[in-house]
Structures are given as C-alpha cells and as structure tokens.
Amino acid sequence: DGGYIDVNEYSETNLEGVYAVGDVCGNVELTPMAIAAGRRLADRLFGPPAFQNAKVSYDNVPTVIFSHPPIGTIGLTEQEAIEKYGPANIKVYRSKFSNLYYGPWKVDSDEKPKTAMKLVCAGTNELVVGLHVIGMGADEMLQGFGIALKMGATKADFDSCVAIHPTAAEEFVTMFPWGLGSENQVSGAKVSPLNGNAAPEPVLGV
C-alpha cells in the first residue's frame, strides 16, 4: 500500500527470513525510529531467549521540527484525543509566555518571541496523552518529557515534580490547577511520587 513494505509487529515480511524496518514500512518515518526497530529486531534474532519477543513500540514517539523556534510534540493532538476518548473525557492545560532569555531585550513584551505549551490529558486519572511545545529549548526538553509519557505519567505526576527555575520547562510542571489544587491526585507510576512518598529503590542482584 502506497509503495510501503507490509510487515507485522515483529518487522517480518510475508517471506520467511526477510525483514524490513524504517521508512520503507511507512510507520513513523524518523531515523531514530528506524534505529530502534533495528535494535529490537537484532535483539530478537541474535539475543538471548529473554529477547525472543522483543519488538519496537510506535506509540508516543517524540518528534521535533527544527524550525525557529523549534516545535516538539509527542502523543495525541487535542483533536485526536477528543476523537479517541470523547470530549467529556479530555482536559487540556495551556501556557503561553515570553522566555526569560528575552527579558533584557528592550522591546515591548508583546513583540518578544513566545513559548506555547499544551498538555492533553484523558480520563479521570488525567493521563497525559499528548504534550506539545513551540519555543526556545523545545527540542531539548521534549526528550525528558517523552520518557514521562512512555511511563504513563499523569497530570498529578507532573505536578509532583519540583520545578527547575528559571527554565521554560518548569511551565509543564506548574500548570494551573497545580499540586493539591487539582481535583484528581492519581499517579501513573509503579511507585507513586505523590504526597511526599519515598523515591523507588533499585532491585539488587547481590
């Protein structure tokens, strides 16, 4: 279809022993995505038995447009979330501001470059299903927030993270209503960070 090679979730074509990864499959056409798919395929084909079911995930892939300013996005857009979960189950948080980098500029505040952010949350637990940002540093901050979304972070998880000031990224963890002011205090983490809980401990082999 469309000139792409059909593969299953394990990058297998309809011919035994023939595989395909990357742009030729027409999934997520990004170089790091192709690398990740190739690594998982290599793990499964040549790794130990523990990797026999290894496969790549095409969900929540962080993407950046290296424009000026850069644009970063991961997960569903607001419209996609509404179509998937219904408007009654979606809550969107927004912020728009001038980056502090431009503070010393002797120009009117309305003329200073803006940063805009959006968190798209779904369900009563306010699972973060989409995160979008345009502005200085969007490319760098998205990688860390990408991990949070892959791990199932909720709005409450974002609120529980102490802000780094002065940064643009702190806006994502201080969006109103913030902290205990939020109606739903549900964590997506295996070990909840909410309400001052202790940090998780590693599983030691010795």
DAKA-V205118 format. One line per field, one symbol per residue. ss: DSSP state (a for helix, b for strand, c for the rest). phi: phi as a letter, one per 30 degrees, with the letter a starting at -180 (. if undefined). burial: b if it has 16 or more other C-alpha atoms within 10 Angstrom, else e. A space follows every 50 residues. Layout:
ss=???
phi=???
burial=???
//
This chain:
ss=cccccccccccbccccccbccaaaacccccaaaaaaaaaaaaaaaaccaa acccccccccccbbbcccccbbbbbccaaaaaaaacaaabbbbbbbbbca aaccccccaaaccbbbbbbbbbccccbbbbbbbbcccaaaaaaaaaaaaa cccbaaaaaaccccccccaaaaacccccaaaccccccccccccaaacccc cccccc
phi=.iidcdbcdcicddceicbbbiedcidcdbedddddddddddeddbdded cdcdadccchcdbbcdcbddbbbaiddeddddddcjddccbccbabaced ecedddbdedcdeccbbbcccbiddhddcabbabkeiedddddddddedd cidceddddddddcccbdddddcbdddciddddccbccddcdcdhidddd cdcccb
burial=eeeebebeebbbbeeeeebbbbeebbebeeeebbebbbbbbebbeeeeee eeebbbeeebbbbbeeeebbbbbbbbbbeebbeeeeeeebbeeeeebbbe eeeeeeeeeeebebbbbbbbbbeebbbbbbbbbbbbbbbebbbebbebbb eebbbbbbbbeebeeeebbbbbbbbeeebeeeeebbbbeeebbbeeeeee eeeeee
//
